[in-house]
Amino acid sequence: MKRSFRRRGVRNASVAVAVALAGGLSLTTGLVSTTAAGAASAHSATALLSPSVHPPTFNDTKLFAVRDALSNAMKGKSLKSVSTWMVVNILATYWVAGKQGDAQAAKELGIPAHYEGPPQGQLTTQVSEYETLTSTGATGIFTSVIDPVSEGSLLNKAESKGIDVVAIDSPVPASDAKTFTYIGTPNYAAGQAAGIAMKKALPNGGDVAILEGSATATNSLQRIAGFKAALAGSNVKVVSVENDNGVAATASSNADGVIASNSSLAGIYGVYSYDGPAAAVAVKSKGDIGKIHVIADDNEPGTITGLENGSVSASIIQQPFMQGYLGVYVTAAMKVLGASKVQSLIAPDLTDGVISTGVGTLTKANLPQDNAYNKEIGAG
């Protein structure tokens, strides 16, 4: 999670909440509305994102098929009543690409783009954001939920008021709240990919620590479960799990701590995007490159630097851009076409009942492809 925003005509929303982005970036309001140029009263054919756009190791055929089905069904229909919001779990670099996807889809549909989230992953802030949107006219919310157990009632309240709710990034269990679908990474598979990468980095085994950003979010729990499952039967052993509660500075101190307290430590798995860079910096500063292998998540600048200097062995990458991009399309279409119609349109391209944005593995070898992808989506 950490790259500079490319601002697109930001204006103040009706509710101003001062936020500061992790890593020193800032916005003047927590509720950010980007007005699409010449917002249209009806959706008509526009220049859509090319299906060739995807990061290395991904094939997005199903994702663009979902986009095309919804786009075609909405052509000629009024989108004046659509007010759909992207609510993330933390305003950090990982979500910059998601914000870009949100803006790109809104531009294509001719509607305003809305984006918000807590600056440091604060649960209370996200709760307040849900409450505000539920009472101020949002028609759809696509969101990465920090704590589905405690926030489930808020999502159900929004749904009961006719607000369409879609989970992105982190699934919401049906026992906690009703969401229309999930758009995002198959997180258990992502954890497995991290475990496979760790075993490759440590062919003879060794002790590893896990740095996690949340002890409650479904994505974190699933990734760790997948990671441990991939290690089963090997000589790679998890000896510590350190939680930072969404605070990058805490992740850094956790990385320093696990290295200092375990002289035999051979690996660190960073579950959230800033955890990998925190581990990489700690490993490099202590002269442990080659001794302690870091498997990261996502493609933050710190992770990219780590891949280049050897302090990161591999990173498991997701597609936050597509989560923001398809989040707009799905929630806009639900308002215009209705949930049952949308369900029938997307059904042929679901994976295990959800819109899976897949899992990829980033290494130094395919880093140039990833850099080119990020440059292309950032230029939209």
Secondary structure, DSSP 8 states (H G I E B T S, - for coil): --------SEEE-SS---EE-TTS-EES-SEEEE--TT--SBB-------TT---TT---HHHHHHHHHHHHHHBTSB-TT--EEEE-S--SGGGHHHHHHHHHHHHHHTS-EEEE--TT--HHHHHHHHHHHHHTT-SEEEE--S-HHHHHHHHHHHHHTT-EEEEESS---TTT---S-EEE--HHHHHHHHHHHHHHH-TT-EEEEEEES-SS-HHHHHHHHHHHHHHTTSSEEEEEEEE-TT-HHHHHHHHHHHHHH-TTEEEEEE-STTHHHHHHHHHHHTT-TTTSEEEEES--HHHHHHHHHTS--EEEE--HHHHHHHHHHHHHHHHHH-HHHHHHHHGGG-BTTBEE---EEE-TTTHHHHHHHHHHHHT-
